[in-house]
Amino acid sequence: MPACGDDSPVEPLWRRTRPSAASDNWSRWEMLAGWACPQDLLPPFPQADFRRLKIDPLAAHRQPERDEVLVNKPLIVYVDAEHRTFRTSLFTYGIDVDVYPVEYAWDFGDGETLTTTSPGNPYPSFDVAHTYREATSATVVLTTIWKGTYRVDEDPDGEWRDVSGTATTTTTLDPFDVIELRSRLDG
């Protein structure tokens, strides 16, 4: 008998058959499944199914939000990090899925990237920021890595289990120009 933690093991499943309902000629007993833990009988939620969920990209922000930002001044970026929930099915099992962002990969459009586990914060925080070193046109692109947990309706414990693997979404912010302001003496 397997050790199943706080759960009681499920007894083996046996079967025998007969050629017709009127027949008294039964087959020998056949074990279809041996002793098992309840959690081993529930379906896994694999990465392929996780990636089929329609996860909407996060709303990303940049500060300043103007059409122009300055060379050598930090551009602050952040997202509204939030869990997403889904109701789906796998085979005949009803499943609740909770997805949450775990990593944010920022591409600043000038060849520089930043990967962080922080969603960032608006000004006056500079925890996720980038400074452009020269004038250019840029578009910031965020790739978010998602993980998830799931719960199967038929699980008597209602236990949340980890989804194997990850999913990704991409958010593209509006393009802008990085400009350099120069002062000059007049007069």
C-alpha positions in Angstrom: 0.0 0.0 0.0 1.4 3.4 -0.9 2.0 6.2 1.6 -0.3 9.1 0.7 0.4 11.6 3.4 -2.9 12.7 5.1 -5.0 10.9 2.4 -6.2 7.3 2.5 -5.0 5.2 -0.4 -7.6 4.2 -3.0 -8.2 0.4 -3.2 -7.3 -1.6 -6.3 -9.9 -1.7 -9.2 -10.9 -5.2 -10.3 -13.0 -6.4 -13.2 -14.5 -9.5 -14.6 -16.7 -9.9 -17.6 -19.1 -12.4 -19.2 -20.1 -12.8 -22.9 -23.7 -11.7 -22.4 -26.1 -10.6 -19.7 -27.8 -14.1 -19.7 -24.5 -16.0 -19.4 -23.3 -17.5 -16.1 -19.8 -17.9 -17.6 -17.7 -15.1 -15.9 -14.1 -14.4 -16.7 -11.4 -14.5 -14.1 -10.9 -11.4 -12.0 -8.4 -9.0 -13.6 -6.8 -6.1 -11.7 -7.1 -2.9 -13.7 -5.3 -0.6 -11.3 -3.5 -1.3 -8.1 -3.4 0.7 -4.9 -3.0 4.4 -5.6 -2.9 7.8 -3.8 -5.9 10.0 -4.7 -3.7 12.7 -6.2 -2.2 10.2 -8.6 -5.6 9.5 -10.1 -6.3 13.1 -11.1 -5.2 14.4 -14.5 -2.1 16.5 -14.7 -2.4 20.0 -16.4 0.5 19.9 -18.8 2.4 22.9 -20.3 0.7 22.4 -23.8 -2.7 22.9 -22.2 -1.5 25.8 -20.1 -0.2 27.6 -23.2 -3.6 27.1 -24.9 -5.2 29.4 -22.3 -6.0 32.9 -23.7 -3.9 34.9 -21.2 -4.3 38.6 -22.0 -1.0 40.6 -21.9 -0.4 42.9 -18.9 -1.1 46.6 -19.1 2.4 48.1 -19.2 3.3 51.8 -18.6 6.2 54.1 -19.1 7.0 57.4 -17.5 7.3 59.9 -18.9 4.4 59.0 -21.3 5.1 61.8 -23.7 6.1 61.3 -27.4 9.6 62.4 -26.5 11.9 61.4 -23.7 15.4 62.7 -22.9 18.8 61.2 -23.4 20.5 60.5 -20.0 17.2 60.7 -18.1 15.7 57.5 -16.7 12.6 56.0 -18.4 10.5 54.3 -15.7 8.6 51.2 -16.8 6.1 49.1 -14.8 3.1 46.8 -15.2 -0.2 46.2 -13.4 0.7 42.7 -12.2 -2.3 40.6 -11.5 -3.5 37.0 -11.3 -5.8 35.7 -13.9 -8.3 32.9 -13.4 -9.8 30.5 -15.9 -12.4 27.8 -15.9 -11.7 25.0 -18.3 -12.0 21.2 -18.6 -9.5 18.4 -19.3 -11.1 15.2 -20.5 -14.3 15.2 -18.4 -12.8 16.9 -15.4 -13.7 20.5 -14.5 -10.6 22.6 -13.7 -9.9 26.0 -12.2 -6.6 27.6 -13.2 -4.9 30.5 -11.6 -2.1 32.2 -13.6 0.4 34.8 -12.2 3.3 36.6 -13.7 6.8 35.6 -12.4 9.2 37.3 -14.7 9.3 40.5 -16.8 11.7 40.8 -19.7 11.9 44.4 -21.0 13.4 45.2 -24.4 14.0 49.0 -24.7 14.4 49.1 -28.4 18.0 50.3 -28.3 19.7 46.9 -27.9 19.4 47.0 -24.1 17.2 44.6 -22.2 16.4 44.0 -18.5 14.8 40.9 -16.9 13.4 41.2 -13.4 10.9 39.5 -11.1 9.6 43.0 -10.0 6.7 44.4 -11.9 8.1 47.9 -11.2 6.4 50.9 -9.8 5.4 54.4 -11.0 7.4 57.6 -10.2 9.1 58.3 -7.7 10.2 54.7 -7.8 13.1 53.9 -10.2 13.3 50.2 -9.4 12.7 49.2 -13.1 14.1 51.9 -15.3 16.3 52.4 -18.3 18.5 55.4 -19.5 19.0 56.0 -23.2 22.5 57.1 -24.0 21.8 58.6 -27.4 19.0 60.0 -29.5 16.9 57.4 -31.3 13.4 56.2 -32.0 12.4 53.4 -29.6 9.6 51.1 -28.8 9.5 49.2 -25.4 8.4 45.6 -25.6 7.6 43.5 -22.5 7.6 39.7 -22.5 5.9 38.3 -19.4 6.5 34.8 -18.1 3.5 33.2 -16.4 3.3 30.2 -14.0 0.1 28.7 -12.8 -1.7 26.4 -10.3 -4.8 24.3 -11.0 -7.5 22.6 -9.0 -9.6 19.6 -10.3 -13.3 19.5 -9.3 -13.2 15.8 -8.5 -10.4 16.3 -5.9 -12.0 15.8 -2.5 -9.3 18.0 -0.9 -9.7 20.8 -3.4 -5.9 21.1 -3.4 -4.1 23.5 -5.7 -1.4 21.9 -7.7 1.5 23.5 -9.8 1.1 23.6 -13.6 4.2 22.1 -15.2 6.0 24.7 -17.4 5.3 28.3 -18.2 3.4 30.5 -20.7 4.4 33.9 -22.2 2.6 37.1 -23.3 4.0 40.2 -25.1 3.0 43.8 -24.6 4.2 46.5 -27.0 4.1 50.1 -25.8 3.6 53.1 -28.1 6.7 54.2 -29.9 8.5 57.4 -28.9 11.6 59.5 -29.8 14.6 59.9 -27.5 15.9 63.4 -27.9 18.9 65.4 -26.7 18.4 68.9 -25.5 21.3 71.2 -25.7 21.6 74.6 -24.1 23.3 77.5 -25.9 24.4 80.9 -24.9 22.7 83.7 -26.7 24.1 87.1 -26.9 
